[in-house]
Each structure stands twice: as C-alpha cells, then as structure tokens.
Amino acid sequence: MKNFLFIIRGEGPTDASPEQMQQALMQYKQWASSLGSTYVDGQRLENTGVLLEDKSTIVTDGPFLESKEIIAGYVIVQSSNLEDAIEVAKNCPLVDHCMLEVRPVLSLPT
C-alpha cells in the first residue's frame, strides 16, 4: 500500500451558511470513518502562514488573499495504486465543494 495526498483546493471564502458548513463537515467525517484503516490523516489548514522563496526571502505573508485558489486542507489515504486512490477521492464529499488534487507520496529509502 502507498500513501496518497489529496490536496483540497478552493476558490476562496465560501458563501455557505454555518448550517451548510456543519452538514459538509458531518458528511466528511462519515466518509473518513467509512474508509477504516485506508484513512491515514486529514486536516483543515489555518488561513495564516508564509511562503519562503529561499532562506531569507518571505514572498507572501498569509492569509494568502492574493491567491486565486487556496489550499484549504489535506487528506492522506492508503491505496494500492493511483487509480484506486482516484476512486476514493471521487467518493469524498469535499469534491462537491472544491477540487481535490490526488498525489502519490514518494517513499524515500531509509
């Protein structure tokens, strides 16, 4: 099994009501729970942070408002191959509200 990272990409702040956001969160939790041990981790990201161009240059000091798309969070799942990971991503309720980029995590030799 390999780890796959789902990068949750959005278009910025949503106009969803607090009730709609709560419902989406519950759907996500149910989906994650249904994956069992396939689900490794997932978190929403805060709206603060920095982008470093090199060791001494801070290009962007969050909250990343100048970005057209935002990275809202991530999910890590285990799957046997990319095609299976894509099928898992298609069933994620987050895909109804934003884009999911599916990327294999490179396993470095120890």
KOLDOZA-826195 format. One record per residue (C-alpha): residue in one letter; x, y, z. Coordinates in pm, whole numbers, plus 32768, in hexadecimal, padded with zeros to 4 digits. Each point is the difference from the previous one (the first is absolute). Layout:
! residues N
<pt A,<X,Y,Z>>
...
This chain:
! residues 110
<pt M,<8000,8000,8000>>
<pt K,<806E,8162,7FB2>>
<pt N,<7F9D,814A,8099>>
<pt F,<7F49,80FC,7F27>>
<pt L,<7FCF,816D,8054>>
<pt F,<7EBB,80AC,7FA2>>
<pt I,<8042,8176,7FF3>>
<pt I,<7EB8,80B7,803E>>
<pt R,<7FF7,8133,7F1D>>
<pt G,<7EF5,810B,800B>>
<pt E,<7FAB,814C,7F64>>
<pt G,<8010,80C5,8144>>
<pt P,<7EFE,8047,810B>>
<pt T,<7EB9,7F4B,7FD0>>
<pt D,<7EA8,809B,801B>>
<pt A,<7F79,7EC6,80A7>>
<pt S,<7F37,8033,813B>>
<pt P,<8082,7F78,814D>>
<pt E,<7EF7,7EEE,7FE6>>
<pt Q,<807A,7F9C,7EA6>>
<pt M,<8168,7FFD,8078>>
<pt Q,<7F9E,7F25,8129>>
<pt Q,<7F4A,7F0F,7F18>>
<pt A,<8130,7FEC,7F19>>
<pt L,<80DF,7FBA,812C>>
<pt M,<7F1C,7EE7,8077>>
<pt Q,<7FFE,7F66,7EA2>>
<pt Y,<817B,8010,7FF8>>
<pt K,<801D,7F5A,8156>>
<pt Q,<7F14,7EE9,7F94>>
<pt W,<80C7,7FCB,7EC0>>
<pt A,<814E,7FFB,80BA>>
<pt S,<7F74,7F0A,80FE>>
<pt S,<7F81,7F1E,7EEA>>
<pt L,<8163,7FDF,7F77>>
<pt G,<807A,7F4B,8137>>
<pt S,<8178,7FC9,8001>>
<pt T,<801B,808C,7E9E>>
<pt Y,<7FD8,815B,8099>>
<pt V,<814D,8079,808D>>
<pt D,<7FC8,8170,8054>>
<pt G,<7F51,813D,7F94>>
<pt Q,<7FF2,8162,807F>>
<pt R,<7F88,8157,7F9F>>
<pt L,<8112,8106,7FEB>>
<pt E,<7FFC,814F,80B0>>
<pt N,<7FF3,813C,7F2C>>
<pt T,<8156,8076,8079>>
<pt G,<8161,7FA3,7F9C>>
<pt V,<8119,806C,7F1C>>
<pt L,<8095,7FA0,7EB1>>
<pt L,<817D,7FF4,7FFF>>
<pt E,<80B8,8039,7EBA>>
<pt D,<814E,7FB3,80A2>>
<pt K,<8098,800B,815D>>
<pt S,<7FE5,8179,801D>>
<pt T,<7EDD,8069,7F21>>
<pt I,<7E96,7FEF,8070>>
<pt V,<7F33,8024,7EC2>>
<pt T,<7EA7,7FF9,809B>>
<pt D,<7F93,803F,8162>>
<pt G,<7EA8,7F5B,8024>>
<pt P,<7ED6,7FF9,8000>>
<pt F,<8047,7FC3,7E8D>>
<pt L,<7EE7,80E4,7F89>>
<pt E,<80BE,8050,7EC1>>
<pt S,<7FE5,7E96,7F91>>
<pt K,<7EEF,7FA4,7F08>>
<pt E,<7FE6,7EA4,8099>>
<pt I,<803D,7FA3,8167>>
<pt I,<8076,7EBA,8092>>
<pt A,<7EFD,7FC7,810D>>
<pt G,<8082,7EB6,8089>>
<pt Y,<8070,7EA1,7FB4>>
<pt V,<7FA3,7E93,8022>>
<pt I,<80F2,7EDA,7FFE>>
<pt V,<7F7F,7EA8,7FA0>>
<pt Q,<80A4,7EB2,7FBA>>
<pt S,<7FB9,7F57,7EB7>>
<pt S,<80A1,7EFA,7F23>>
<pt N,<8023,80E8,7ED2>>
<pt L,<7FA2,8154,7F73>>
<pt E,<7EC5,7F83,7F55>>
<pt D,<7F76,7F77,8148>>
<pt A,<805D,8143,80B5>>
<pt I,<7F41,80C5,7EF8>>
<pt E,<7ECB,7F2B,803F>>
<pt V,<801D,8049,8175>>
<pt A,<801D,8175,7FB2>>
<pt K,<7ECC,7FF7,7F1F>>
<pt N,<7F32,7F88,8128>>
<pt C,<807D,8110,80E9>>
<pt P,<7EE5,80F9,804A>>
<pt L,<80FC,811E,7FF0>>
<pt V,<800F,7FD7,7E86>>
<pt D,<7EA0,8095,7FF4>>
<pt H,<8088,8149,808B>>
<pt C,<8167,8017,7F87>>
<pt M,<810C,7F54,7F32>>
<pt L,<80D3,7EDE,807C>>
<pt E,<815A,7FD3,7F72>>
<pt V,<8070,7E94,802B>>
<pt R,<8178,7FCF,8026>>
<pt P,<80CA,7ECA,805B>>
<pt V,<80EA,8031,8127>>
<pt L,<8161,7F9D,7FA5>>
<pt S,<8091,7F02,80F1>>
<pt L,<816E,8048,8038>>
<pt P,<80E8,7EDF,8056>>
<pt T,<8070,7FFB,816B>>
